[in-house]
Amino acid sequence: MVDLETLRTLGLSLLPGLFWIVYLRSLSGGRVPPWWQWLIALAAGWVSAQLTLYTSEALQVDRLNAVPYIGLLVYFVLGVGLVEEGAKALCAVVGLKLFRFADEPVFALQLSGGVALGFATTENMLYAQNFGESVLVGRFVSSTLAHVLFGSVWGFALGVRWTRDKSSQRLERKTPWFSFVGLLGLSAVSHGLFDWFLVTDRAVFAILTMVVLWVGFREAVVGAYLRQEYQRELPFETSPCPHCSVLTRAEGRFCSFCGNSLLEDGEQSATVEENLTGSEAS
């Protein structure tokens, strides 16, 4: 039987993850994966945590501390950042990408965040069991968010993009695997620096690392999403919607993304009058 204390620890560990899931869903403009894919992502995150523990022990990453002068930094970048982000990315590819759950960039972003949240929730439980439930307050604000950001760096690259074949000049949907590997490396380095700053009492630099990731994360989401959706050759001009900033047909009356009117108040009234006049004439 599971005792009440264990269930309470599990509930408190899940709270940060549930909060950030709601936030990730709010970024998508209503385009969200079904709930069962979220459960698969969270389960993949739990598996990645177990894989991290096994890999760290098998590789004996603690020995990296013996590197002269920069041993602690090397340990956190390679032994922590690369191992943890690599394990999360591998589980995301196997559990999500192979089953085509993460083909859409917006879905890939959310579900990779779900994998990171599954990992962070498992980690939160371990910390709460060893150091008490009070540690969850700090991890709610910093560590859980950091895991989501680190996962988002490489997660968005799992989505397919439109690329032009050099030989046939045809547009094809492909996953940018080279970008994925490069962003995975960037995520591992950022993760290692974040932990190293915290352990060496350089909290200001750890916060700065998160701020830089935060700004880059938001810009990457908006910029890459727009490029993915609108970099194809369109037979009409586009312009940003004044309501949601998504590119839509310039001469259209309504935004194709948010549905709001693109007409000024005067133009909208004139259009309504024209429609009424036309209906009366008929």
Secondary structure, DSSP 8 states (H G I E B T S, - for coil): ---HHHHHHHHHHHHHHHHHHHHHHHTTTT----HHHHHHHHHHHHHHHHHHHHHHHHHTGGGGGGSTTTHHHHIIIIIIIIHHHHHHHHHHIIIIITTTTT-SHHHHHHHHHHHHHHHHHHHHHHHHHHH-TTHHHHHHHTHHHHHHHHHHHHHGGGS-EEEE-TTT--EEEE--HHHHHHHHHHHHHHHHHHHHHHHTT-HHHHHHHHHHHHHHHHHHHHHHHHHHHH-S--SS-EEE-TTT--EEETT-SB-TTT--B-S-HHHHHHHHHHHHHHHHH-
